[in-house]
Amino acid sequence: MSAASVEQPFDDDQPFTLTAIADEIMERHPGYRVEIIGGNLLVTPAPDFPHARALTTLMLPFVTAGLHGADTEVVQGIGLWLPTDTEDYAIPDLAVVDADVEDHLVENNAYDPVCFRLVLEMTSGNWKNDLSTKVAAYAEAKIPVYVVVDRRHQRLHVLTDPAGDTYENHRVHAPGEIVALPDTIGAKVSLDVGQILRAGQKKDD
């Protein structure tokens, strides 16, 4: 995770808010993802190609299971409004959302967490945030299923049953396992841990 510098971002007559700072960073650094969680700015550089390739690999079983249809949609990079602070929002790498999600816009291109059946993060240099900061944020938002593809440690985490600022169930899976996700996401979906992690590796790894 790295922080982007912001030089003279505001005019005197503009409000000084974290949202305004986030917008300024994204304008000055195209491709960067900026989130506000717990009143703190999280800034992530543009993902590498293996990150994008692994996300496409991940989307396929969700789409094949029929989750990108009339009742739900499978999307990347959609804003998720968080209840943790007044300006908080996250932008998960992948999400399964109710088809009427556009009726639940809160603000700043972020949508009510009630529409999210699953969120997924693919780690980059920010793996600690995905496995700690975002666990608490997504649990408080009552996201039913949170999946983390940990490319650093070659593991896949599945967290379910949010309770307060944590999840009651947290299972860690290694390459060679086939993981069945909860049916509550709307269909039966199984993930091949090894296949996903291989897709997320650089060619010279």
N, C-alpha and C positions, 0 to 999 in steps of 0.2 A: 504494500500500500504506500503510495507516495502522495505528497501534497503539492498541488500546483500553486504557484505564486500568483497573486492578483495585484496589479499595479494600477493605482488610481481608478478603482472600479466605479466610483459613484460621483454623481453631481451633488452639489450641496442640497438640492431640493428633493433628492431621492431617499427613500427610507433605507436604513441600515438593518437588513435582515439576513438571516442565513440563507433564505431562499434566493434573495437577490445576489448574494455572493456565489451561490451554487450556479445560478444562471450565468453570471459573469465568467466563472471558470470554464463552463462548457462552451461559451461563445469564444473565448480566447484559446481554448485547447480542444479542438474538434476531435471527437472519438473518445474523450474521457467520460467516465461515468461518475457522477457526483450524487451522493446520497446524504440525507440528514437523519441520523439515528441517535437518540438520546441527547439531542441538542448538539451533536458533534458532526462536522463535515467529514465524510469518507470519500476520498478521491481515488479512483482507479484508472490507470492508463488503459488505452485501447487494448483489447485482448489479442493474443497471438493467434496464428492460424490453427494450431492444434486445438485450442480452446473452441474456436468456431466449428471445426470439424466434429469434435466430440458432441457439441450441442445438436448438430444435425443428426448424428448417430442416435442421440437420445430421443429426439423428436419422433423418429420413425415408429417405435413400438406404441407410442401414445396415439399417433395418427392411425396406425394400422388397427388399433383397438376400437376406433370409432370415436375418439374423444374430440376430434376436430370436426364437429358437425352441428346438428341442430341445437343440442342442449349445452354443449361445452365447446371451448376453443383452446388450442394449444398455441401459446404465443411466447415471444422473446422480448425482453426489455420493456415490459409494461410497468408503469409506476404503481406502487402499492402504498396507500396511505397508512401510517402507523399511529397508534394511540399513545405512544410513549412520550411525545412532546408536541407542542403546538404546530411546529413546522416539519415534523418528522415524516419521512417517506423513504422507501427503498425501491430499488429497481432490480428485481431478481432476474437471473439469466434466462430462466424458463418458468412458465406457469401454466397450470390448467385452470381456466376460469369459466364461470357460468356465461352462457351465450348473451345474457342481457347486461354484461359488464359495462357497456357504454352508458347505460341508464344510471350508473352509480359512480359517476365522476365526482370526486370531492373538490379538488383544486390542483393546480400545478401539474396537470396531466397524471394525477395519481388517483387510484380508484379504491373504493371501500373494500376492506379486507374480507367482508362477508361473501364477496364474489369469488374468492380464491379457494380452490379445492386442494391445490398443491403448489408449492414453490420449490425451485431447484437452483442451487448455486454451483458453479464450476470454479474451483479455486484457481487463482493466479498467484501473485505475490501477497494477496490479502487473505491467505487461508486462515489466519487466526481470527479475523473478523467473522468469516463465514461459520467458524466452529464455536464462537463465543458470543460476540456482540449481536449477530443476527439470530442466533438461537433464541436469545432472550426477547428480541424485538418481535420475531415471528410468533413466538409462543404467546406474548401479550396480545398480539393481534388475532390470536385464536386461529392461525392457519393450521388446518387439520394434519397436513403431511408436509414435512420439510426434508428434502433430499440434498445432500452435499456430496459432490464428486471431488474427493481430495486427491488432486493430482500429485501433490508433494509426497504424501505418504502411501499412495496407491491403495486407497480404501474408498468405499462408498458408505455413507452414513444415511440411515433412514430414521427420522424422528417423527413420532406420532403422539397423540393425546396431549395437547397443550394444557398446562396447568400453571397459572401465574406467569412467571418469567422463565419457565423451563418446560421440557417435554417429559412426560412420565416414562415413555419408552424411547430408547435410543439404541439402535442396533448398528453394529459396524460389520461390513462385509468385505471380503477379500476377493481377488481374482480367482476364477474357477467357480464362483457361486452364481446362481441364478436367483434373483431376488423378486419375489411377488409383492407388489405394492398393495396397500389396502383397497378393497373394492369401493370404499367410500369416494374415491376420486371419480367414479362413474363407469368404470369398466375394469376388466382384468388386464393388468399390465405387468409383465415380467421384464427385468433388466438383467442383461448379461454383464456382470461387473468387469470381467476381463476385456471384453470387446470395447466397452466404453472407455476404460482406462488406456487401452492401446490407442484408441482414436485421439486421446488427449496428449499423447506423447510426441515430442519432436522426433523427426526421422533419425537423428544422430544419437538419441537416448538409448 
